[in-house]
Amino acid sequence: MAQGSSDDKGEQPAATVCVIAYNSGPTLRACLEHLGAQTFRDFETLVIDNASPDPGDAAIAAEFPWARLIRNAENLGFTGAGNQGAREGRGRWYVLLNPDAYAKPDWLAQLMDAAARHPQVRAFTSRQMAADAPGLLDGLGDVMSIAGIPYRGGYLNRDDGQAREGEVFSPCGAAMMIDRRLFLDLGGFDETFFCYGEDVDLGYRLQLADEPTLLVPTATIQHVGSASSGGRKSEFAVFHGTRNRFWVLFKNTPWPLLPLVVPLHLMALTLIYLRRENRPHIRLIARAVRAAFAGAPAQFRSRRRVQARRKASFARIAAAMTWNPKDLSGRRPVIRPLRR
């Protein structure tokens, strides 16, 4: 807990904030400095060093005595470390914050206030601003298109006040809060993903369970993005992102939609990577698609378990997606009124 008293008394904190680090360097220090300045104090902090080759992350975390450092012997990916944090945490609320995300002082207070105002909601996401591009959004929750391509709503759009409190398809794992017991009951993150797309997969399972995700526009962070994986266009990010998007669809999309979504996804992927700036990645994309279909049997086995727990109707799932191609091409946020 950040300079709190409940931890000393062995009391359960209201929230567990988990920061997963891998060669994060100076961004981790800035992340923890901002976390230590939160106006809401009833939380514990876990820093999971995911077997960083550089010992610097552990040394940085040690500068913040209120943060509990966990050093993994191997890199479990964002998925494995995220599940580890949920098991190790004691708070009712499980909060994930990327090491390259810098929270405003009232960020956690705003999330907790939203949880108090909406007791029926158990998953929340933040308003993310681009740290390196003043005035531009990094995301307003995640959107799922009917083409099966998820995206951060409003990504690199100008912040013109379009953020409003409402329901989004999925939380963004860079700065999200979820009931810890719900997270564990849903199976946490799918560890076969390793990283990229695991938050959308979780968000899809929240949709299937009829659990809304609320965007809290007053809970604001500054986000660098992909600082630990070489950037969004790195081979690592492109491969895992492409493969995992297919796995999200294979596992979660209801049958009436699946025969529509997968062909649309292949068509959209082809169009995207035929663009001149994306052509250097074509062979990598082909390898990722092969890996996606090679892993399909395991995802369809998981699908049986996921769909057996589905509470939401087919119509609700379809309505939670965007069917407007202009939303996808313009990365427009899709925020709907909170369901009653």
C-alpha positions as CSV (number, residue, x, y, z in Angstrom):
1,M,0.0,0.0,0.0
2,A,1.3,3.4,-0.8
3,Q,2.2,4.9,2.5
4,G,-1.1,3.5,4.0
5,S,-1.9,2.0,7.4
6,S,-4.0,-1.1,6.6
7,D,-1.0,-3.0,5.3
8,D,0.8,-2.6,8.6
9,K,-2.3,-3.9,10.5
10,G,-2.8,-6.8,8.2
11,E,-6.1,-5.4,7.0
12,Q,-7.4,-6.1,3.5
13,P,-6.8,-3.1,1.3
14,A,-9.5,-1.8,-1.0
15,A,-7.4,-2.4,-4.1
16,T,-4.3,-4.2,-5.4
17,V,-2.4,-2.3,-8.0
18,C,-0.2,-4.5,-10.1
19,V,2.6,-3.2,-12.3
20,I,4.3,-5.8,-14.6
21,A,7.8,-4.7,-15.6
22,Y,10.2,-6.1,-18.2
23,N,13.2,-4.0,-19.0
24,S,11.0,-1.0,-18.3
25,G,13.8,1.3,-17.1
26,P,13.0,5.0,-16.4
27,T,9.3,4.6,-17.3
28,L,8.9,2.3,-14.3
29,R,10.3,4.9,-11.9
30,A,8.0,7.5,-13.3
31,C,5.0,5.1,-13.1
32,L,5.7,4.4,-9.4
33,E,6.3,8.1,-8.6
34,H,2.9,8.9,-10.0
35,L,1.3,6.0,-8.2
36,G,2.8,7.1,-4.9
37,A,1.1,10.5,-5.4
38,Q,-2.4,9.1,-5.5
39,T,-5.0,10.9,-3.4
40,F,-6.7,7.6,-2.7
41,R,-4.4,5.7,-0.3
42,D,-6.2,2.4,0.6
43,F,-4.3,0.1,-1.8
44,E,-1.3,-2.2,-2.0
45,T,1.2,-2.2,-4.8
46,L,2.8,-5.3,-6.5
47,V,5.6,-4.8,-8.9
48,I,6.3,-8.0,-10.8
49,D,9.7,-8.1,-12.5
50,N,9.1,-10.6,-15.3
51,A,12.7,-11.9,-15.4
52,S,14.1,-8.7,-16.9
53,P,17.6,-9.4,-18.3
54,D,18.6,-5.9,-17.0
55,P,18.5,-5.9,-13.2
56,G,17.6,-2.2,-13.3
57,D,13.8,-2.8,-12.9
58,A,14.3,-4.6,-9.6
59,A,16.6,-1.8,-8.4
60,I,14.1,0.9,-9.3
61,A,11.3,-0.9,-7.6
62,A,13.4,-1.2,-4.4
63,E,13.4,2.6,-4.3
64,F,9.7,2.5,-3.3
65,P,9.5,0.6,0.0
66,W,5.6,0.7,-0.1
67,A,5.7,-1.5,-3.3
68,R,6.1,-5.2,-2.9
69,L,8.6,-6.6,-5.4
70,I,8.1,-10.0,-6.9
71,R,11.0,-11.3,-9.1
72,N,10.1,-14.1,-11.5
73,A,12.7,-16.6,-12.6
74,E,11.2,-16.7,-16.1
75,N,9.2,-14.4,-18.2
76,L,5.6,-15.4,-17.8
77,G,4.3,-12.8,-20.3
78,F,1.8,-10.1,-19.4
79,T,-0.8,-12.9,-19.1
80,G,1.0,-15.1,-16.6
81,A,2.2,-12.2,-14.5
82,G,-1.2,-10.6,-14.6
83,N,-2.7,-13.8,-13.2
84,Q,0.0,-14.1,-10.7
85,G,-0.7,-10.6,-9.4
86,A,-4.4,-11.5,-9.0
87,R,-3.5,-14.5,-6.9
88,E,-1.0,-12.7,-4.8
89,G,-3.2,-9.6,-4.2
90,R,-5.5,-9.1,-1.3
91,G,-7.7,-6.2,-2.4
92,R,-11.3,-6.6,-3.6
93,W,-10.4,-4.6,-6.7
94,Y,-7.6,-5.7,-9.0
95,V,-6.0,-2.8,-10.8
96,L,-3.5,-3.2,-13.7
97,L,-1.3,-0.3,-14.6
98,N,1.4,-0.5,-17.3
99,P,4.9,0.5,-16.3
100,D,4.8,3.2,-19.0
101,A,1.5,4.6,-17.8
102,Y,1.5,7.7,-15.6
103,A,-1.6,8.2,-13.5
104,K,-3.0,11.6,-12.6
105,P,-3.2,12.1,-8.8
106,D,-6.9,11.4,-8.6
107,W,-6.9,8.5,-11.1
108,L,-7.5,5.7,-8.5
109,A,-9.9,7.9,-6.5
110,Q,-12.0,8.4,-9.7
111,L,-12.1,4.7,-10.4
112,M,-13.2,3.9,-6.8
113,D,-15.8,6.7,-6.9
114,A,-17.3,5.1,-10.1
115,A,-17.4,1.7,-8.4
116,A,-19.3,3.2,-5.5
117,R,-21.8,5.0,-7.8
118,H,-22.3,1.9,-10.0
119,P,-22.4,-1.1,-7.7
120,Q,-23.7,-3.3,-10.5
121,V,-20.5,-2.7,-12.5
122,R,-17.4,-4.8,-11.8
123,A,-15.0,-3.8,-14.6
124,F,-13.7,-0.3,-15.4
125,T,-11.3,1.3,-17.8
126,S,-9.5,4.7,-17.9
127,R,-9.2,7.7,-20.2
128,Q,-5.7,7.3,-21.7
129,M,-3.8,10.2,-23.2
130,A,-0.8,9.8,-25.5
131,A,2.3,10.7,-23.4
132,D,4.4,11.7,-26.4
133,A,1.6,13.6,-28.3
134,P,0.0,16.3,-26.2
135,G,-3.7,16.7,-26.8
136,L,-4.1,13.3,-28.5
137,L,-5.9,10.4,-27.1
138,D,-4.3,7.0,-26.5
139,G,-7.6,5.3,-25.9
140,L,-11.1,5.4,-24.5
141,G,-11.6,1.7,-23.8
142,D,-11.4,-1.0,-26.5
143,V,-13.8,-1.4,-29.4
144,M,-14.6,-4.6,-31.3
145,S,-15.5,-4.2,-34.9
146,I,-17.6,-6.7,-36.8
147,A,-14.5,-7.5,-38.9
148,G,-13.0,-8.9,-35.7
149,I,-10.4,-6.2,-35.4
150,P,-10.3,-4.6,-31.9
151,Y,-8.8,-1.2,-31.4
152,R,-8.4,1.4,-28.8
153,G,-11.2,3.9,-29.2
154,G,-10.0,7.3,-30.2
155,Y,-6.4,6.2,-30.6
156,L,-4.4,9.2,-31.7
157,N,-7.5,11.3,-32.3
158,R,-7.6,14.8,-30.9
159,D,-9.1,15.0,-27.4
160,D,-12.2,17.1,-28.2
161,G,-14.2,16.1,-25.1
162,Q,-15.7,13.0,-26.7
163,A,-15.0,11.0,-23.6
164,R,-18.1,10.4,-21.5
165,E,-19.0,7.9,-18.9
166,G,-20.5,4.9,-20.6
167,E,-20.1,1.3,-21.6
168,V,-17.4,0.1,-23.9
169,F,-16.7,-3.4,-25.3
170,S,-13.6,-4.1,-23.3
171,P,-11.2,-2.5,-20.8
172,C,-7.7,-1.7,-21.9
173,G,-5.1,-3.6,-19.9
174,A,-2.8,-0.5,-19.6
175,A,-5.0,1.0,-16.9
176,M,-8.0,-1.1,-15.8
177,M,-9.8,-2.1,-12.7
178,I,-11.8,-5.3,-12.1
179,D,-13.3,-7.1,-9.2
180,R,-10.5,-9.5,-8.4
181,R,-12.8,-12.4,-7.6
182,L,-14.6,-11.9,-10.9
183,F,-11.2,-11.9,-12.7
184,L,-10.3,-15.2,-11.2
185,D,-13.7,-16.7,-11.7
186,L,-13.5,-15.9,-15.4
187,G,-10.1,-17.7,-15.6
188,G,-8.0,-14.5,-15.6
189,F,-5.9,-13.9,-18.7
190,D,-5.4,-16.7,-21.2
191,E,-1.8,-17.5,-20.7
192,T,-1.4,-19.0,-24.2
193,F,-1.6,-15.4,-25.5
194,F,1.6,-14.4,-23.6
195,C,0.9,-10.8,-24.4
196,Y,-1.2,-8.6,-26.8
197,G,-4.9,-9.0,-27.1
198,E,-5.3,-10.6,-23.7
199,D,-7.3,-7.6,-22.4
200,V,-9.8,-7.9,-25.4
201,D,-10.1,-11.6,-24.8
202,L,-11.0,-10.9,-21.1
203,G,-13.3,-8.1,-22.2
204,Y,-15.1,-10.5,-24.6
205,R,-15.6,-13.0,-21.8
206,L,-17.0,-10.2,-19.7
207,Q,-19.5,-9.5,-22.5
208,L,-20.4,-13.1,-22.7
209,A,-20.9,-13.2,-18.9
210,D,-23.2,-10.1,-19.3
211,E,-20.8,-8.0,-17.2
212,P,-20.5,-4.4,-18.4
213,T,-17.2,-2.5,-18.7
214,L,-17.5,1.2,-17.8
215,L,-15.3,3.9,-19.2
216,V,-14.5,6.5,-16.4
217,P,-13.4,9.6,-18.3
218,T,-12.2,11.4,-15.2
219,A,-9.8,8.6,-14.4
220,T,-6.8,9.7,-16.6
221,I,-3.4,8.4,-17.3
222,Q,-0.6,9.3,-19.7
223,H,0.5,6.3,-21.7
224,V,3.7,5.8,-23.7
225,G,2.6,2.4,-25.2
226,S,4.6,-0.8,-26.0
227,A,7.7,0.6,-24.2
228,S,8.8,-2.9,-23.1
229,S,8.2,-4.8,-26.4
230,G,10.0,-2.6,-28.9
231,G,7.0,-0.6,-30.1
232,R,3.7,-1.4,-31.9
233,K,5.4,-2.1,-35.2
234,S,8.1,-4.4,-33.8
235,E,8.1,-8.0,-35.1
236,F,7.2,-9.3,-31.6
237,A,4.2,-7.0,-31.4
238,V,2.9,-7.6,-34.9
239,F,3.3,-11.4,-34.6
240,H,1.5,-11.7,-31.2
241,G,-1.1,-9.2,-32.0
242,T,-2.0,-10.8,-35.3
243,R,-2.1,-14.4,-34.0
244,N,-4.0,-13.5,-30.8
245,R,-6.7,-11.6,-32.6
246,F,-7.7,-14.8,-34.4
247,W,-7.6,-16.7,-31.1
248,V,-10.0,-14.1,-29.5
249,L,-12.4,-14.7,-32.3
250,F,-12.1,-18.5,-32.3
251,K,-12.8,-18.7,-28.6
252,N,-15.4,-16.1,-27.9
253,T,-17.5,-15.2,-31.0
254,P,-21.0,-16.8,-30.8
255,W,-21.7,-19.3,-33.6
256,P,-24.2,-17.2,-35.5
257,L,-21.5,-14.5,-35.9
258,L,-18.3,-16.6,-36.3
259,P,-18.9,-17.7,-40.0
260,L,-19.3,-14.0,-40.8
261,V,-16.5,-12.5,-38.6
262,V,-13.6,-14.8,-39.6
263,P,-13.8,-14.2,-43.4
264,L,-14.3,-10.4,-42.8
265,H,-11.2,-10.5,-40.5
266,L,-9.1,-12.2,-43.2
267,M,-10.3,-9.7,-45.8
268,A,-9.6,-6.7,-43.5
269,L,-6.1,-8.1,-42.6
270,T,-5.3,-8.5,-46.3
271,L,-6.3,-4.9,-47.0
272,I,-4.4,-3.5,-44.1
273,Y,-1.1,-5.3,-44.9
274,L,-1.3,-4.5,-48.6
275,R,-0.7,-0.9,-47.8
276,R,2.8,0.2,-48.8
277,E,3.9,1.0,-45.3
278,N,2.9,-2.4,-44.0
279,R,4.3,-4.6,-46.8
280,P,7.6,-5.3,-45.0
281,H,5.5,-7.3,-42.5
282,I,3.7,-9.5,-45.0
283,R,5.8,-12.6,-44.4
284,L,5.6,-12.1,-40.7
285,I,1.8,-11.8,-40.9
286,A,1.6,-15.0,-42.9
287,R,3.6,-16.8,-40.2
288,A,1.3,-15.4,-37.5
289,V,-1.8,-16.5,-39.4
290,R,-0.4,-20.0,-39.7
291,A,0.4,-20.0,-36.0
292,A,-3.2,-18.8,-35.3
293,F,-4.7,-21.7,-37.2
294,A,-2.2,-24.2,-35.8
295,G,-3.4,-23.2,-32.3
296,A,-7.0,-23.2,-33.3
297,P,-7.8,-26.7,-31.9
298,A,-6.7,-25.6,-28.4
299,Q,-8.8,-22.4,-28.6
300,F,-11.9,-24.3,-29.7
301,R,-11.4,-26.6,-26.7
302,S,-11.3,-23.5,-24.5
303,R,-14.3,-22.2,-26.5
304,R,-16.5,-25.0,-25.1
305,R,-15.8,-23.9,-21.6
306,V,-16.3,-20.2,-22.3
307,Q,-19.5,-20.6,-24.2
308,A,-21.0,-22.9,-21.6
309,R,-20.8,-20.0,-19.2
310,R,-22.4,-17.5,-21.6
311,K,-25.3,-15.5,-20.1
312,A,-25.6,-12.7,-22.7
313,S,-27.8,-13.1,-25.7
314,F,-26.5,-13.3,-29.2
315,A,-28.3,-10.0,-29.9
316,R,-26.5,-8.3,-26.9
317,I,-23.1,-9.5,-28.2
318,A,-23.8,-8.3,-31.7
319,A,-25.0,-4.9,-30.4
320,A,-21.8,-4.5,-28.3
321,M,-19.7,-4.5,-31.5
322,T,-19.5,-1.7,-34.1
323,W,-20.8,-2.5,-37.5
324,N,-19.8,0.9,-39.0
325,P,-16.6,0.6,-41.0
326,K,-15.9,4.3,-40.5
327,D,-15.5,3.6,-36.8
328,L,-12.7,1.2,-37.5
329,S,-11.0,3.3,-40.2
330,G,-11.1,6.4,-38.0
331,R,-10.4,4.6,-34.7
332,R,-13.5,6.3,-33.4
333,P,-14.5,5.6,-29.8
334,V,-17.7,3.7,-29.3
335,I,-19.3,4.5,-25.9
336,R,-22.8,3.4,-25.2
337,P,-25.2,4.3,-22.3
338,L,-24.7,2.0,-19.3
339,R,-27.2,-0.9,-19.4
340,R,-29.8,-0.9,-16.7
